[in-house]
Amino acid sequence: MRTAEDRRERLAKFIDLAKVYRGWSRGEVSRALGRDAGKLLPESGNPKLDLVVGLAAALDWSVGDIVDGVWTADDDHEIEGDYATLDASARAAHGQGRFRQMLDIAIQMGQVAKTPSERALAANRMAGGYDGLGQYNKSVPCLQVALTERGIPAGLRLMLTVNLANAHYAVWNLTESRSAAREVLEMLEATTMTERRERVCHAFAHYVRGNSFRRLILVENDLARIHAQRAHDELSQALREYEDLADTFGDDRYAAIANTCRGGLLEVQAVLGELRPDEVLERLMVALDRVVDVAAHEPGDWLESWGWWCIFGCNVALRHFAEDEISMRMAIFTNKAMEIADRLENWSLRERAFQMDLERHERLDNEPWVLDDEEVRILAGTMGRFPNFRAAGWRILNQARFIDAEGGPRWLGA
């Protein structure tokens, strides 16, 4: 964070920039910003919100860009090793779930990077840190910047592109996710796919496309069967490839992703009429017997996979059953999904669980909804991470009743 003096200096530069951009006099700038000409700059260096909004309007910038420019200090991280050492540290931090530390290391990598490949990889590490924190909307620009680097190796570009596809999928940019994943498949058409990275990227691209089409069943209901068939084809291919990867490399993470594909296919088969919805729900419910005690399971890909099976179950219940049957069928799935999400600190699962619960409550007008302080905290974090979820988040806050840590009634804003 900048010092007060630094903030005042940066504010002065913003004001001068607005004068030049608009061709205004100092008096015109003052009127536009609602300030006296002699009092444009706050002594504290902390501008009031109306000044920030006024500068954003004058410059045609976003409010967030102005805030970032005023408060965020220039990079002054102490460099803790050469590029290779930093990269190894970033990978270790990722493997151990230390994502904030990974971000700090990635910034250092960017500062010492000398080649396009090094800059692109540093941006990819930063995207990985944001992904781990559930800040997927911040992963997207990191990967986009990385892909603008010229002359990077094909393998690195492949990895960046499939990661971009997944980041778009996470925040429901489904056109972009399908397009980027399709590009990965096209890039690999001319290869023999003998390298492990190539095979993993190919499987992941089918996974992203399949799940993007699966989500489109909800978004474009008039095209539900078309999207369901595409989802079926893509997820079936992803399932085959991940099972093969698991067998070839003995890596249980691939088997877990294959299991997620298997669960997604059950949801899709209900849409296509290949399985009865009640049969699908029964299969999904029986599978959750494996995670009765979530706390007893190590955090990892398999536990996340069962979390997604819960979401698939919610989708089937909402899509295929009448209101009087929804609550009973969904309660177990939503509760288990949130339990797994909390165990994993998985914000994507949290977003889906909140959304499913909202839809359930809106279809069941008389069902009470109570949130405690911890649930409100998680809801606020989810709203911050998923811009498309914010409207739903506000609906939840408007509809729910709140209790404090002692179980007494509590009202937000009181």
Order of alpha helices (4+ residues) and beta strands (2+ residues): alpha-alpha-alpha-alpha-alpha-alpha-alpha-alpha-alpha-alpha-alpha-alpha-alpha-alpha-alpha-alpha-alpha-beta-alpha-alpha-beta-beta
